[in-house]
């Protein structure tokens, strides 16, 4: 990855780095990377943003965690059921 951040936090500060991709350049004047495909004349843009605040961000969770746990449980129960039949 060519985009990165170098920053320092003091006690009580929180940083949230966000990374974006789009077929439309929405970087709003900031640094971005463009991947251009000459065969299709299509471009993909990649940029990032950094937000440093003194308050912890509200509701930052892994959206896929619950899905992974449920998938794992269903897999275990499915394997057990297959072995009993």
PDB file as gemmi writes it, atoms N, CA and C in Angstrom:
CRYST1    1.000    1.000    1.000  90.00  90.00  90.00 P 1                      
ATOM      1  N   UNK A   1       0.847  -1.160   0.000  1.00  0.00           N  
ATOM      2  CA  UNK A   1       0.000   0.000   0.000  1.00  0.00           C  
ATOM      3  C   UNK A   1       0.899   1.231   0.000  1.00  0.00           C  
ATOM      4  N   UNK A   2       0.648   2.135  -0.889  1.00  0.00           N  
ATOM      5  CA  UNK A   2       1.488   3.315  -1.009  1.00  0.00           C  
ATOM      6  C   UNK A   2       1.012   4.465  -0.131  1.00  0.00           C  
ATOM      7  N   UNK A   3      -0.224   4.429   0.324  1.00  0.00           N  
ATOM      8  CA  UNK A   3      -0.719   5.485   1.204  1.00  0.00           C  
ATOM      9  C   UNK A   3      -0.516   5.057   2.647  1.00  0.00           C  
ATOM     10  N   UNK A   4      -0.052   5.950   3.460  1.00  0.00           N  
ATOM     11  CA  UNK A   4       0.142   5.636   4.872  1.00  0.00           C  
ATOM     12  C   UNK A   4       0.154   6.906   5.688  1.00  0.00           C  
ATOM     13  N   UNK A   5       0.116   6.758   6.985  1.00  0.00           N  
ATOM     14  CA  UNK A   5       0.109   7.909   7.882  1.00  0.00           C  
ATOM     15  C   UNK A   5       1.222   7.754   8.895  1.00  0.00           C  
ATOM     16  N   UNK A   6       1.859   8.865   9.228  1.00  0.00           N  
ATOM     17  CA  UNK A   6       2.869   8.913  10.273  1.00  0.00           C  
ATOM     18  C   UNK A   6       2.425  10.010  11.233  1.00  0.00           C  
ATOM     19  N   UNK A   7       1.988   9.630  12.426  1.00  0.00           N  
ATOM     20  CA  UNK A   7       1.471  10.609  13.371  1.00  0.00           C  
ATOM     21  C   UNK A   7       1.764  10.153  14.784  1.00  0.00           C  
ATOM     22  N   UNK A   8       1.687  11.068  15.719  1.00  0.00           N  
ATOM     23  CA  UNK A   8       1.897  10.762  17.138  1.00  0.00           C  
ATOM     24  C   UNK A   8       0.674  11.215  17.920  1.00  0.00           C  
ATOM     25  N   UNK A   9       0.296  10.419  18.905  1.00  0.00           N  
ATOM     26  CA  UNK A   9      -0.843  10.745  19.749  1.00  0.00           C  
ATOM     27  C   UNK A   9      -0.365  11.013  21.163  1.00  0.00           C  
ATOM     28  N   UNK A  10      -1.035  11.940  21.841  1.00  0.00           N  
ATOM     29  CA  UNK A  10      -0.774  12.172  23.256  1.00  0.00           C  
ATOM     30  C   UNK A  10      -1.825  11.402  24.051  1.00  0.00           C  
ATOM     31  N   UNK A  11      -1.648  11.315  25.354  1.00  0.00           N  
ATOM     32  CA  UNK A  11      -2.601  10.595  26.203  1.00  0.00           C  
ATOM     33  C   UNK A  11      -4.012  11.116  25.996  1.00  0.00           C  
ATOM     34  N   UNK A  12      -4.937  10.203  25.784  1.00  0.00           N  
ATOM     35  CA  UNK A  12      -6.339  10.562  25.644  1.00  0.00           C  
ATOM     36  C   UNK A  12      -6.783  10.817  24.212  1.00  0.00           C  
ATOM     37  N   UNK A  13      -5.868  10.884  23.264  1.00  0.00           N  
ATOM     38  CA  UNK A  13      -6.248  11.097  21.880  1.00  0.00           C  
ATOM     39  C   UNK A  13      -6.482   9.767  21.175  1.00  0.00           C  
ATOM     40  N   UNK A  14      -7.360   9.802  20.182  1.00  0.00           N  
ATOM     41  CA  UNK A  14      -7.687   8.630  19.381  1.00  0.00           C  
ATOM     42  C   UNK A  14      -7.570   9.010  17.911  1.00  0.00           C  
ATOM     43  N   UNK A  15      -7.031   8.126  17.109  1.00  0.00           N  
ATOM     44  CA  UNK A  15      -6.928   8.368  15.670  1.00  0.00           C  
ATOM     45  C   UNK A  15      -7.722   7.310  14.921  1.00  0.00           C  
ATOM     46  N   UNK A  16      -8.422   7.754  13.892  1.00  0.00           N  
ATOM     47  CA  UNK A  16      -9.155   6.852  13.005  1.00  0.00           C  
ATOM     48  C   UNK A  16      -8.666   7.119  11.593  1.00  0.00           C  
ATOM     49  N   UNK A  17      -8.013   6.131  10.999  1.00  0.00           N  
ATOM     50  CA  UNK A  17      -7.571   6.226   9.610  1.00  0.00           C  
ATOM     51  C   UNK A  17      -8.588   5.499   8.742  1.00  0.00           C  
ATOM     52  N   UNK A  18      -9.064   6.179   7.712  1.00  0.00           N  
ATOM     53  CA  UNK A  18     -10.052   5.609   6.802  1.00  0.00           C  
ATOM     54  C   UNK A  18      -9.444   5.526   5.409  1.00  0.00           C  
ATOM     55  N   UNK A  19      -9.680   4.424   4.721  1.00  0.00           N  
ATOM     56  CA  UNK A  19      -9.161   4.214   3.375  1.00  0.00           C  
ATOM     57  C   UNK A  19     -10.334   3.990   2.434  1.00  0.00           C  
ATOM     58  N   UNK A  20     -10.294   4.641   1.267  1.00  0.00           N  
ATOM     59  CA  UNK A  20     -11.416   4.636   0.343  1.00  0.00           C  
ATOM     60  C   UNK A  20     -10.967   4.249  -1.059  1.00  0.00           C  
ATOM     61  N   UNK A  21     -11.855   3.591  -1.790  1.00  0.00           N  
ATOM     62  CA  UNK A  21     -11.675   3.340  -3.212  1.00  0.00           C  
ATOM     63  C   UNK A  21     -12.960   3.713  -3.926  1.00  0.00           C  
ATOM     64  N   UNK A  22     -12.822   4.207  -5.158  1.00  0.00           N  
ATOM     65  CA  UNK A  22     -13.995   4.599  -5.922  1.00  0.00           C  
ATOM     66  C   UNK A  22     -13.611   4.730  -7.390  1.00  0.00           C  
ATOM     67  N   UNK A  23     -14.598   4.647  -8.254  1.00  0.00           N  
ATOM     68  CA  UNK A  23     -14.364   4.914  -9.667  1.00  0.00           C  
ATOM     69  C   UNK A  23     -14.478   6.414  -9.957  1.00  0.00           C  
ATOM     70  N   UNK A  24     -14.880   7.191  -8.948  1.00  0.00           N  
ATOM     71  CA  UNK A  24     -14.977   8.649  -9.051  1.00  0.00           C  
ATOM     72  C   UNK A  24     -13.960   9.249  -8.086  1.00  0.00           C  
ATOM     73  N   UNK A  25     -13.211  10.247  -8.516  1.00  0.00           N  
ATOM     74  CA  UNK A  25     -12.213  10.879  -7.661  1.00  0.00           C  
ATOM     75  C   UNK A  25     -12.912  11.797  -6.661  1.00  0.00           C  
ATOM     76  N   UNK A  26     -13.110  11.288  -5.443  1.00  0.00           N  
ATOM     77  CA  UNK A  26     -13.752  12.043  -4.369  1.00  0.00           C  
ATOM     78  C   UNK A  26     -12.733  12.465  -3.311  1.00  0.00           C  
ATOM     79  N   UNK A  27     -11.472  12.582  -3.671  1.00  0.00           N  
ATOM     80  CA  UNK A  27     -10.413  12.848  -2.704  1.00  0.00           C  
ATOM     81  C   UNK A  27     -10.457  14.265  -2.151  1.00  0.00           C  
ATOM     82  N   UNK A  28     -11.250  15.157  -2.732  1.00  0.00           N  
ATOM     83  CA  UNK A  28     -11.461  16.525  -2.228  1.00  0.00           C  
ATOM     84  C   UNK A  28     -10.146  17.274  -2.019  1.00  0.00           C  
ATOM     85  N   UNK A  29      -9.288  17.272  -3.011  1.00  0.00           N  
ATOM     86  CA  UNK A  29      -8.061  18.042  -2.955  1.00  0.00           C  
ATOM     87  C   UNK A  29      -6.914  17.405  -2.198  1.00  0.00           C  
ATOM     88  N   UNK A  30      -7.110  16.231  -1.632  1.00  0.00           N  
ATOM     89  CA  UNK A  30      -6.033  15.568  -0.899  1.00  0.00           C  
ATOM     90  C   UNK A  30      -5.279  14.618  -1.841  1.00  0.00           C  
ATOM     91  N   UNK A  31      -4.246  13.999  -1.323  1.00  0.00           N  
ATOM     92  CA  UNK A  31      -3.435  13.076  -2.102  1.00  0.00           C  
ATOM     93  C   UNK A  31      -4.243  11.828  -2.445  1.00  0.00           C  
ATOM     94  N   UNK A  32      -4.113  11.354  -3.671  1.00  0.00           N  
ATOM     95  CA  UNK A  32      -4.793  10.134  -4.086  1.00  0.00           C  
ATOM     96  C   UNK A  32      -3.907   9.375  -5.053  1.00  0.00           C  
ATOM     97  N   UNK A  33      -4.221   8.103  -5.225  1.00  0.00           N  
ATOM     98  CA  UNK A  33      -3.548   7.249  -6.206  1.00  0.00           C  
ATOM     99  C   UNK A  33      -4.595   6.841  -7.228  1.00  0.00           C  
ATOM    100  N   UNK A  34      -4.229   6.898  -8.500  1.00  0.00           N  
ATOM    101  CA  UNK A  34      -5.129   6.487  -9.568  1.00  0.00           C  
ATOM    102  C   UNK A  34      -4.534   5.285 -10.295  1.00  0.00           C  
ATOM    103  N   UNK A  35      -5.333   4.244 -10.437  1.00  0.00           N  
ATOM    104  CA  UNK A  35      -4.948   3.077 -11.236  1.00  0.00           C  
ATOM    105  C   UNK A  35      -5.743   3.149 -12.533  1.00  0.00           C  
ATOM    106  N   UNK A  36      -5.050   3.310 -13.653  1.00  0.00           N  
ATOM    107  CA  UNK A  36      -5.704   3.477 -14.946  1.00  0.00           C  
ATOM    108  C   UNK A  36      -5.503   2.230 -15.797  1.00  0.00           C  
ATOM    109  N   UNK A  37      -6.582   1.734 -16.397  1.00  0.00           N  
ATOM    110  CA  UNK A  37      -6.526   0.588 -17.298  1.00  0.00           C  
ATOM    111  C   UNK A  37      -6.686   1.101 -18.729  1.00  0.00           C  
ATOM    112  N   UNK A  38      -5.607   1.093 -19.519  1.00  0.00           N  
ATOM    113  CA  UNK A  38      -5.701   1.634 -20.884  1.00  0.00           C  
ATOM    114  C   UNK A  38      -6.599   0.810 -21.810  1.00  0.00           C  
ATOM    115  N   UNK A  39      -6.806  -0.461 -21.510  1.00  0.00           N  
ATOM    116  CA  UNK A  39      -7.658  -1.287 -22.375  1.00  0.00           C  
ATOM    117  C   UNK A  39      -9.131  -0.908 -22.269  1.00  0.00           C  
ATOM    118  N   UNK A  40      -9.567  -0.505 -21.083  1.00  0.00           N  
ATOM    119  CA  UNK A  40     -10.977  -0.164 -20.891  1.00  0.00           C  
ATOM    120  C   UNK A  40     -11.205   1.322 -20.637  1.00  0.00           C  
ATOM    121  N   UNK A  41     -10.116   2.098 -20.551  1.00  0.00           N  
ATOM    122  CA  UNK A  41     -10.194   3.524 -20.218  1.00  0.00           C  
ATOM    123  C   UNK A  41     -10.883   3.758 -18.869  1.00  0.00           C  
ATOM    124  N   UNK A  42     -10.770   2.810 -17.961  1.00  0.00           N  
ATOM    125  CA  UNK A  42     -11.373   2.936 -16.636  1.00  0.00           C  
ATOM    126  C   UNK A  42     -10.286   3.259 -15.614  1.00  0.00           C  
ATOM    127  N   UNK A  43     -10.681   3.994 -14.579  1.00  0.00           N  
ATOM    128  CA  UNK A  43      -9.769   4.344 -13.491  1.00  0.00           C  
ATOM    129  C   UNK A  43     -10.387   3.978 -12.159  1.00  0.00           C  
ATOM    130  N   UNK A  44      -9.534   3.607 -11.211  1.00  0.00           N  
ATOM    131  CA  UNK A  44      -9.937   3.414  -9.820  1.00  0.00           C  
ATOM    132  C   UNK A  44      -9.064   4.336  -8.984  1.00  0.00           C  
ATOM    133  N   UNK A  45      -9.693   5.078  -8.069  1.00  0.00           N  
ATOM    134  CA  UNK A  45      -8.992   6.025  -7.215  1.00  0.00           C  
ATOM    135  C   UNK A  45      -8.927   5.482  -5.794  1.00  0.00           C  
ATOM    136  N   UNK A  46      -7.816   5.735  -5.130  1.00  0.00           N  
ATOM    137  CA  UNK A  46      -7.593   5.279  -3.768  1.00  0.00           C  
ATOM    138  C   UNK A  46      -7.056   6.454  -2.966  1.00  0.00           C  
ATOM    139  N   UNK A  47      -7.680   6.753  -1.817  1.00  0.00           N  
ATOM    140  CA  UNK A  47      -7.221   7.830  -0.958  1.00  0.00           C  
ATOM    141  C   UNK A  47      -7.562   7.487   0.482  1.00  0.00           C  
ATOM    142  N   UNK A  48      -7.044   8.280   1.393  1.00  0.00           N  
ATOM    143  CA  UNK A  48      -7.293   8.014   2.802  1.00  0.00           C  
ATOM    144  C   UNK A  48      -7.492   9.328   3.548  1.00  0.00           C  
ATOM    145  N   UNK A  49      -8.002   9.200   4.754  1.00  0.00           N  
ATOM    146  CA  UNK A  49      -8.201  10.349   5.630  1.00  0.00           C  
ATOM    147  C   UNK A  49      -7.846   9.973   7.056  1.00  0.00           C  
ATOM    148  N   UNK A  50      -7.484  10.959   7.854  1.00  0.00           N  
ATOM    149  CA  UNK A  50      -7.102  10.729   9.239  1.00  0.00           C  
ATOM    150  C   UNK A  50      -7.844  11.708  10.122  1.00  0.00           C  
ATOM    151  N   UNK A  51      -8.482  11.198  11.155  1.00  0.00           N  
ATOM    152  CA  UNK A  51      -9.211  12.031  12.106  1.00  0.00           C  
ATOM    153  C   UNK A  51      -8.649  11.767  13.496  1.00  0.00           C  
ATOM    154  N   UNK A  52      -8.069  12.804  14.113  1.00  0.00           N  
ATOM    155  CA  UNK A  52      -7.518  12.695  15.467  1.00  0.00           C  
ATOM    156  C   UNK A  52      -8.418  13.501  16.389  1.00  0.00           C  
ATOM    157  N   UNK A  53      -8.895  12.855  17.459  1.00  0.00           N  
ATOM    158  CA  UNK A  53      -9.768  13.541  18.401  1.00  0.00           C  
ATOM    159  C   UNK A  53      -9.413  13.149  19.828  1.00  0.00           C  
ATOM    160  N   UNK A  54      -9.872  13.973  20.767  1.00  0.00           N  
ATOM    161  CA  UNK A  54      -9.619  13.712  22.186  1.00  0.00           C  
ATOM    162  C   UNK A  54     -10.648  12.753  22.766  1.00  0.00           C  
ATOM    163  N   UNK A  55     -11.752  12.537  22.057  1.00  0.00           N  
ATOM    164  CA  UNK A  55     -12.807  11.641  22.535  1.00  0.00           C  
ATOM    165  C   UNK A  55     -12.735  10.331  21.773  1.00  0.00           C  
ATOM    166  N   UNK A  56     -12.987   9.208  22.438  1.00  0.00           N  
ATOM    167  CA  UNK A  56     -12.988   7.930  21.712  1.00  0.00           C  
ATOM    168  C   UNK A  56     -14.122   7.890  20.706  1.00  0.00           C  
ATOM    169  N   UNK A  57     -13.893   7.304  19.538  1.00  0.00           N  
ATOM    170  CA  UNK A  57     -14.959   7.215  18.536  1.00  0.00           C  
ATOM    171  C   UNK A  57     -16.084   6.308  19.008  1.00  0.00           C  
ATOM    172  N   UNK A  58     -17.289   6.702  18.690  1.00  0.00           N  
ATOM    173  CA  UNK A  58     -18.464   5.935  19.125  1.00  0.00           C  
ATOM    174  C   UNK A  58     -18.774   4.838  18.122  1.00  0.00           C  
ATOM    175  N   UNK A  59     -18.968   3.638  18.630  1.00  0.00           N  
ATOM    176  CA  UNK A  59     -19.471   2.548  17.810  1.00  0.00           C  
ATOM    177  C   UNK A  59     -18.515   1.991  16.776  1.00  0.00           C  
ATOM    178  N   UNK A  60     -17.234   2.004  17.015  1.00  0.00           N  
ATOM    179  CA  UNK A  60     -16.309   1.371  16.080  1.00  0.00           C  
ATOM    180  C   UNK A  60     -16.246  -0.115  16.379  1.00  0.00           C  
ATOM    181  N   UNK A  61     -16.861  -0.897  15.523  1.00  0.00           N  
ATOM    182  CA  UNK A  61     -16.856  -2.346  15.693  1.00  0.00           C  
ATOM    183  C   UNK A  61     -16.470  -2.998  14.375  1.00  0.00           C  
ATOM    184  N   UNK A  62     -16.105  -4.237  14.458  1.00  0.00           N  
ATOM    185  CA  UNK A  62     -15.830  -5.022  13.270  1.00  0.00           C  
ATOM    186  C   UNK A  62     -17.167  -5.498  12.723  1.00  0.00           C  
ATOM    187  N   UNK A  63     -17.581  -5.013  11.564  1.00  0.00           N  
ATOM    188  CA  UNK A  63     -18.899  -5.404  11.061  1.00  0.00           C  
ATOM    189  C   UNK A  63     -19.015  -6.878  10.720  1.00  0.00           C  
ATOM    190  N   UNK A  64     -17.911  -7.527  10.379  1.00  0.00           N  
ATOM    191  CA  UNK A  64     -17.987  -8.918   9.981  1.00  0.00           C  
ATOM    192  C   UNK A  64     -17.779  -9.903  11.110  1.00  0.00           C  
ATOM    193  N   UNK A  65     -17.493  -9.437  12.313  1.00  0.00           N  
ATOM    194  CA  UNK A  65     -17.181 -10.344  13.415  1.00  0.00           C  
ATOM    195  C   UNK A  65     -18.347 -11.256  13.747  1.00  0.00           C  
ATOM    196  N   UNK A  66     -19.537 -10.700  13.894  1.00  0.00           N  
ATOM    197  CA  UNK A  66     -20.707 -11.512  14.231  1.00  0.00           C  
ATOM    198  C   UNK A  66     -20.978 -12.539  13.137  1.00  0.00           C  
ATOM    199  N   UNK A  67     -20.836 -12.136  11.884  1.00  0.00           N  
ATOM    200  CA  UNK A  67     -21.040 -13.065  10.782  1.00  0.00           C  
ATOM    201  C   UNK A  67     -20.043 -14.208  10.796  1.00  0.00           C  
ATOM    202  N   UNK A  68     -18.777 -13.904  11.103  1.00  0.00           N  
ATOM    203  CA  UNK A  68     -17.764 -14.956  11.170  1.00  0.00           C  
ATOM    204  C   UNK A  68     -18.037 -15.933  12.308  1.00  0.00           C  
ATOM    205  N   UNK A  69     -18.459 -15.412  13.458  1.00  0.00           N  
ATOM    206  CA  UNK A  69     -18.770 -16.280  14.595  1.00  0.00           C  
ATOM    207  C   UNK A  69     -19.947 -17.194  14.249  1.00  0.00           C  
ATOM    208  N   UNK A  70     -20.998 -16.621  13.657  1.00  0.00           N  
ATOM    209  CA  UNK A  70     -22.161 -17.438  13.289  1.00  0.00           C  
ATOM    210  C   UNK A  70     -21.792 -18.492  12.240  1.00  0.00           C  
ATOM    211  N   UNK A  71     -20.977 -18.112  11.253  1.00  0.00           N  
ATOM    212  CA  UNK A  71     -20.550 -19.062  10.238  1.00  0.00           C  
ATOM    213  C   UNK A  71     -19.746 -20.204  10.861  1.00  0.00           C  
ATOM    214  N   UNK A  72     -18.861 -19.877  11.792  1.00  0.00           N  
ATOM    215  CA  UNK A  72     -18.071 -20.901  12.471  1.00  0.00           C  
ATOM    216  C   UNK A  72     -18.938 -21.854  13.268  1.00  0.00           C  
ATOM    217  N   UNK A  73     -19.920 -21.307  13.991  1.00  0.00           N  
ATOM    218  CA  UNK A  73     -20.806 -22.158  14.791  1.00  0.00           C  
ATOM    219  C   UNK A  73     -21.643 -23.069  13.899  1.00  0.00           C  
ATOM    220  N   UNK A  74     -22.161 -22.509  12.808  1.00  0.00           N  
ATOM    221  CA  UNK A  74     -22.962 -23.324  11.896  1.00  0.00           C  
ATOM    222  C   UNK A  74     -22.105 -24.414  11.253  1.00  0.00           C  
ATOM    223  N   UNK A  75     -20.858 -24.112  10.945  1.00  0.00           N  
ATOM    224  CA  UNK A  75     -19.967 -25.116  10.359  1.00  0.00           C  
ATOM    225  C   UNK A  75     -19.720 -26.264  11.325  1.00  0.00           C  
ATOM    226  N   UNK A  76     -19.476 -25.933  12.593  1.00  0.00           N  
ATOM    227  CA  UNK A  76     -19.221 -26.973  13.595  1.00  0.00           C  
ATOM    228  C   UNK A  76     -20.452 -27.842  13.774  1.00  0.00           C  
ATOM    229  N   UNK A  77     -21.625 -27.221  13.887  1.00  0.00           N  
ATOM    230  CA  UNK A  77     -22.852 -28.000  14.057  1.00  0.00           C  
ATOM    231  C   UNK A  77     -23.160 -28.823  12.813  1.00  0.00           C  
ATOM    232  N   UNK A  78     -22.864 -28.291  11.624  1.00  0.00           N  
ATOM    233  CA  UNK A  78     -23.093 -29.032  10.388  1.00  0.00           C  
ATOM    234  C   UNK A  78     -22.186 -30.247  10.296  1.00  0.00           C  
ATOM    235  N   UNK A  79     -20.918 -30.115  10.711  1.00  0.00           N  
ATOM    236  CA  UNK A  79     -19.991 -31.248  10.681  1.00  0.00           C  
ATOM    237  C   UNK A  79     -20.405 -32.313  11.679  1.00  0.00           C  
ATOM    238  N   UNK A  80     -20.845 -31.879  12.864  1.00  0.00           N  
ATOM    239  CA  UNK A  80     -21.309 -32.847  13.876  1.00  0.00           C  
ATOM    240  C   UNK A  80     -22.513 -33.614  13.389  1.00  0.00           C  
ATOM    241  N   UNK A  81     -23.440 -32.883  12.757  1.00  0.00           N  
ATOM    242  CA  UNK A  81     -24.659 -33.534  12.286  1.00  0.00           C  
ATOM    243  C   UNK A  81     -24.336 -34.538  11.174  1.00  0.00           C  
ATOM    244  N   UNK A  82     -23.391 -34.201  10.306  1.00  0.00           N  
ATOM    245  CA  UNK A  82     -23.017 -35.090   9.214  1.00  0.00           C  
ATOM    246  C   UNK A  82     -22.385 -36.371   9.753  1.00  0.00           C  
ATOM    247  N   UNK A  83     -21.579 -36.269  10.827  1.00  0.00           N  
ATOM    248  CA  UNK A  83     -20.913 -37.440  11.380  1.00  0.00           C  
ATOM    249  C   UNK A  83     -21.891 -38.361  12.107  1.00  0.00           C  
ATOM    250  N   UNK A  84     -22.989 -37.827  12.633  1.00  0.00           N  
ATOM    251  CA  UNK A  84     -23.935 -38.656  13.371  1.00  0.00           C  
ATOM    252  C   UNK A  84     -24.871 -39.423  12.437  1.00  0.00           C  
ATOM    253  N   UNK A  85     -24.996 -39.020  11.175  1.00  0.00           N  
ATOM    254  CA  UNK A  85     -25.898 -39.692  10.232  1.00  0.00           C  
ATOM    255  C   UNK A  85     -25.194 -40.738   9.449  1.00  0.00           C  
TER     256      UNK A  85                                                      
END                                                                             
